Amino acid sequence: MGVVLIVTMRRYSGDYVLTTRCSGEEVMKIGVYMFPTEYSMSLVDLAVALEERGFESLFVPEHTHIPSGRQTPWPGGGDLPKEYSHTLDPFVGLMAAAAATRNLRIGTGICLLTERDPIVTAKEVATLDLLSNGRFEFGIGAGWNLEEMENHGTVFDTRFRVMVDRAKAMQAIWTQDAASYHGEFTQFDAIWSWPKPVQKPH
């Protein structure tokens, strides 16, 4: 028998209510992606609702800010949705979601490594993976907003090289006791940095 999964999200009296119906012997893993903001459904409430209903994961994006003078067109076309400039910090939000659940996987979709210090981010990722008991999924990307990343000191044309370089630097920190890395954009001699991720960082 095939699998039928129906997911609905309705709002009643200011609260969102998630319901699912499924038939079949095997169920694919289903996750939810949302832009958490100060005016959206609480990320903690959503995480609890997802786990109670058997969802596998919750993913959130990252934008530190949106420059008010942005000229880069939004890839989705038209006006940039309001939530892009109101998005909560992904690591703080996901830690709250992890603390409120036991099995729900949490992740970034995506973390903009082009806008982050790799040493600090390596510690944040490893800490979140440790405190969530190995439930963190680390999705990364280079970004599309020229003005946003240039405010962080990244040149738009080098963004993919920067992303890969910083990811490799972070992997070195996670897999070496005295980690060192000398790449195109990131360089550091031997450092000690714990915790290490619970999951193998590959």
DRENFI-72474 format. One record per residue (C-alpha): residue in one letter; x, y, z. Coordinates in steps of 0.1 Angstrom, whole numbers, plus 2048, in hexadecimal, padded with zeros to 3 digits. Layout:
AXYZ/...
END
This chain:
M800800800/G80C8237F8/V81283E811/V7FB85C814/L80587982B/I7EF89782F/V7FD8B5842/T7E78D384B/M7F08F285E/R7D3908869/R7D0926880/Y7B692689C/S7B39428B5/G7D794E8AF/D7E692B8B1/Y7F1914895/V7E48F1895/L7F78D6883/T7E68B5879/T7F1897865/R7E0878858/C7F485C849/S7EC83A83A/G80481F830/E81E808840/E83C81E83B/V83E843841/M85785A831/K868873848/I858895847/G8668B6854/V85B8DA856/Y86D8F984B/M86391B858/F86F93F85D/P86C944883/T86696988B/E85997D8A9/Y83697C899/S83595888C/M82A93989F/S8429338BC/L85F91D8B0/V85C9098D1/D8379048CD/L83C8F98A9/A8588E08B3/V8428D18CE/A8248CE8B6/L83A8BE89B/E8488A48B3/E82689C8C1/R81A89589E/G837880893/F84A89887D/E86F890879/S87F8B3877/L87D8D8879/F8938EF864/V898915865/P8AB92E84F/E8C4949858/H8C596E84F/T8D8984867/H8C89A3858/I8BB9B1837/P8CB9D282C/S8B19EC827/G8C29F7807/R8C39D47F8/Q8C69D37D2/T8CA9AE7CE/P8AA99F7C0/W8999847D5/P89C9637C3/G87795C7CA/G86D97A7B5/G8599987C0/D85C9A97E2/L8719997FD/P85A98A817/K85B99B839/E86797D84C/Y88A97F83C/S89299D852/H88098F871/T89096C872/L89B961894/D8BF95589A/P8BE93188F/F8D59228AA/V8C39338C7/G8A192A8B9/L8AB9068B2/M8B99018D4/A89890C8E3/A8868F38CC/A89F8D88D6/A89A8DE8FB/A8748DA8F7/T8768B98E4/R8868978E7/N8878888C4/L8808A38AA/R89E8AA894/I8A78CF890/G8BB8E0875/T8C68FF862/G8B890383F/I8CF91483A/C8EB923850/L8FD93F83C/L922936842/T92B95382C/E91F96A848/R92E957866/D94F952878/P95892D874/I967929896/V9499378A8/T931924892/A943903897/K93E9078BC/E91A9118B9/V9128F38A2/A9258DA8B9/T9148E88D8/L8F18E58C8/D8F88C28BC/L9048B88DF/L8E78C88F2/S8CE8B98DA/N8DD8978DE/G8E88958BA/R8C88A28AA/F8D78BF896/E8D88C0870/F8F08DB863/G8E68E8841/I8FC903832/G8FA91B815/A90C939805/G8EE951803/W8E09677E7/N8DF98A7F7/L8FE99D7EC/E8F99BA804/E8F29A4822/M91298F81E/E9279AD815/N91D9BC837/H92E99E845/G94D9A3830/T947988816/V94B9917F1/F92D9837DE/D9429737C2/T95695F7DB/R9399537F0/F93992E7E6/R95F92C7EC/V95B93D80D/M93F925817/V95490680F/D97391481F/R96191B840/A94F8FA840/K9718E883D/A97F8FD859/M9628F486F/Q9668CF867/A98A8D2871/I97F8E0893/W9668C4898/T97E8A788F/Q99F8B289E/D9A88B78C2/A9C28D28BA/A9B28DF89A/S9C48F4880/Y9B990085E/H9C8915843/G9B091B826/E9AA93680C/F99494C824/T99993C846/Q9B9936858/F9C292C87B/D9DD91988D/A9D68FE8A6/I9B99058BD/W9A68F28D7/S9808F48D4/W9668DE8E4/P94C8D08E4/K94E8BA8C6/P92D8B08B4/V91C8918C0/Q91688789B/K933881883/P9388A2871/H93689784D/
END
